[in-house]
Amino acid sequence: MPSHDPGRVHYGVAYVALHLPGVASLKGKRALLNRARAALQADLGVSVAEVGAQDVWQRAVLGVAVAASSATGVDRVLDRLTAVIERDPGIEVTGISDLADALEVDGEPLPPGTHPSAATHDGPSH
């Protein structure tokens, strides 16, 4: 398989469960998560959102997304998530689940305003 597939957008998403053992307030939690988000964005170029456990001090769930021109590029980013997050000694990754796939448009790019369902989706539907 070629490393670059014209007409394809390779993407990956991850659900990352975290334990923040030293946190004693929501303010402390936000500070840790802001550092983790900044490191992920700077080092891996991903989008990050807190998607769960917002009201729990010592737990967090992050949603992480990446797009690339190759499946290899997506896999490299997803493989590095834990290492980047755990560089901060106050954060432990307790679970991670990820999915990588590709969206392909036959031939030319979609014209502006075209609904994405006109594109084909290679891989399992979820």
C-alpha positions as CSV (number, residue, x, y, z in Angstrom):
1,M,0.0,0.0,0.0
2,P,1.4,3.4,-0.9
3,S,2.2,5.8,1.9
4,H,0.3,8.6,0.3
5,D,-3.1,7.9,-1.3
6,P,-4.4,10.7,-3.6
7,G,-8.0,11.5,-2.9
8,R,-8.0,10.0,0.6
9,V,-8.1,11.6,4.0
10,H,-6.7,9.3,6.6
11,Y,-7.9,10.0,10.1
12,G,-7.7,8.6,13.6
13,V,-9.6,9.2,16.8
14,A,-8.8,8.1,20.3
15,Y,-10.6,7.9,23.6
16,V,-8.0,8.4,26.4
17,A,-8.9,7.8,30.1
18,L,-6.7,9.5,32.6
19,H,-6.0,9.4,36.3
20,L,-4.8,12.5,38.0
21,P,-3.7,11.2,41.4
22,G,-2.3,14.5,42.9
23,V,-5.2,16.7,42.0
24,A,-7.3,18.2,44.9
25,S,-9.6,20.6,42.9
26,L,-11.2,21.2,39.6
27,K,-8.8,24.2,39.1
28,G,-5.8,21.8,39.6
29,K,-7.4,19.4,37.1
30,R,-7.8,22.1,34.5
31,A,-4.2,23.2,34.9
32,L,-3.0,19.6,34.3
33,L,-5.3,19.1,31.3
34,N,-4.3,22.4,29.7
35,R,-0.6,21.3,29.9
36,A,-1.5,17.9,28.4
37,R,-3.6,19.5,25.6
38,A,-0.8,22.0,24.8
39,A,1.8,19.2,24.7
40,L,-0.4,17.0,22.4
41,Q,-1.1,19.9,20.1
42,A,2.5,21.1,19.9
43,D,4.2,17.7,19.6
44,L,1.6,15.8,17.5
45,G,-0.6,18.4,15.9
46,V,-3.8,16.8,17.1
47,S,-7.2,18.2,18.2
48,V,-8.1,17.5,21.8
49,A,-11.3,17.8,23.8
50,E,-12.3,16.8,27.3
51,V,-15.2,14.5,26.7
52,G,-15.9,12.9,30.0
53,A,-15.6,13.0,33.8
54,Q,-15.7,16.8,33.8
55,D,-16.9,17.1,37.4
56,V,-14.5,14.5,38.9
57,W,-11.3,15.9,40.2
58,Q,-8.9,12.9,39.7
59,R,-10.3,11.5,36.5
60,A,-10.6,12.8,32.9
61,V,-11.5,11.5,29.5
62,L,-10.0,13.1,26.4
63,G,-11.1,12.8,22.8
64,V,-8.2,13.1,20.4
65,A,-8.4,13.5,16.6
66,V,-5.8,13.6,13.8
67,A,-5.9,13.8,10.0
68,A,-3.0,12.9,7.7
69,S,-2.2,12.1,4.1
70,S,-1.2,8.6,5.0
71,A,-2.3,5.7,7.2
72,T,1.3,5.5,8.5
73,G,1.1,9.1,9.6
74,V,-2.1,8.6,11.6
75,D,-0.7,5.4,13.2
76,R,2.5,7.1,14.3
77,V,0.5,9.9,16.0
78,L,-1.9,7.4,17.7
79,D,1.1,5.3,18.9
80,R,2.7,8.3,20.6
81,L,-0.3,9.6,22.6
82,T,0.4,7.9,25.9
83,A,4.1,8.8,25.8
84,V,3.4,12.5,25.3
85,I,0.6,12.6,27.9
86,E,2.7,10.7,30.6
87,R,5.7,13.0,30.3
88,D,3.8,15.0,32.9
89,P,4.3,13.0,36.1
90,G,0.9,14.1,37.4
91,I,-1.0,12.2,34.7
92,E,-1.5,8.5,34.2
93,V,-3.1,7.0,31.1
94,T,-5.5,4.3,32.4
95,G,-7.0,3.3,29.1
96,I,-6.9,4.1,25.5
97,S,-9.1,3.0,22.6
98,D,-8.4,4.2,19.1
99,L,-9.7,3.9,15.5
100,A,-8.0,4.7,12.3
101,D,-9.8,4.8,8.9
102,A,-9.9,6.7,5.6
103,L,-12.4,8.8,3.7
104,E,-12.1,8.6,0.0
105,V,-13.6,10.8,-2.7
106,D,-13.7,9.3,-6.1
107,G,-11.8,11.4,-8.6
108,E,-12.2,15.1,-7.9
109,P,-12.6,16.8,-4.5
110,L,-16.1,17.5,-3.4
111,P,-17.5,20.8,-4.6
112,P,-18.4,23.4,-1.9
113,G,-21.6,22.6,-0.1
114,T,-21.7,19.0,-1.1
115,H,-22.9,16.6,1.6
116,P,-20.2,14.3,2.9
117,S,-22.4,11.2,2.2
118,A,-21.4,11.7,-1.4
119,A,-17.9,10.4,-0.4
120,T,-17.2,6.7,0.2
121,H,-16.0,5.4,3.6
122,D,-13.5,2.6,3.6
123,G,-13.7,0.5,6.7
124,P,-16.1,-0.5,9.4
125,S,-19.1,1.7,10.0
126,H,-19.7,2.6,13.6
